[in-house]
């Protein structure tokens, strides 16, 4: 029986873990640990699958990478190579800060390919953003006023809050019944139209974002958000605003634990076509996890195996400083012993990092085969929201990285 996470590019061969067709433990010995290993072929596979689903549903789709999820030049080179500017098969960029905008420009994206959706945008932010002809989405009435004062007569997008959310664990902090920091509500839409008219702004985009890492079981909740956003877009169109795009944000997930199935992209696209197709708009999305999470894996060496008060701790030469997603978001971590990737777990352990904090734990109650000091373990599917959020707490150095654009 194969492991739930196994797929081309992440395989068990003769009992050993292989990434991009290469023996994972051998890579760790060659490059040193902690080490991110990236199978960049996976990024292209995911991008094409999403584009194909949109096309099959009859959508005029546009895929953009959420740059906050993965910004390594090597990964960006793969995405840039999927199509030149203006090509419908190219992948654009979703930026959320001035430095992200500049990073995208530096790595080959034209301003017209970049969608900028910031949060609490300052005058200093606008100094940078407005120096480039990127498309801007604003998410508060006060932000719309600020943008209008600085960019009179330009086009702008509105980030709306549809009061519906979806997430991998049922929780979300972007949109729901509880007020959040993001988005203009339906009852404030007419005021937004008035602000836009006062500054001669043209509202050409409706943007919304509902959560993080959702899978097929969350699509009914996602559809509620799409329906609400479609209604808000229709209201803007009726008010004379030439809405050309509805950007459904990111949040598309990939399997993170045993029992998860892949997101049904055809079902997702069908929902979008049902509600947004009648508006005759371009449908954009800006995933981070979906495009890049499965491309990266962190390798670390076991430096401690010790029983303590009835619990077994497996200590690594890596901590949350190099892989913060679990620490920040509570995302599950799949830990695999590289030399015994095909062996069922027989021992319940806590996998701990090397940072001097009690919460520096990667997994509790993990089932691993017998593990010894000197073994190499892999934390799987951590290619997004990890290396990009690395920090210098305790002055631990960053992890190394090895990038592969082929599969051996």
PyMOL commands that set and color helices and strands:
alter all, ss='L'
color gray80, all
select helices_A, chain A and resi 24-31+41-56+73-80+98-106+111-113+123-129+141-150+186-198+216-238+265-279+289-295+325-329+338-340+387-389+393-395
alter helices_A, ss='H'
color red, helices_A
select strands_A, chain A and resi 10-13+16-19+22-23+35-39+61-66+92-95+114-117+135-138+155-159+202-207+245-247+282-285+296-308+311-316+335-337+347-352+361-368+376-379+400-404
alter strands_A, ss='S'
color yellow, strands_A
deselect
rebuild
show_as cartoon
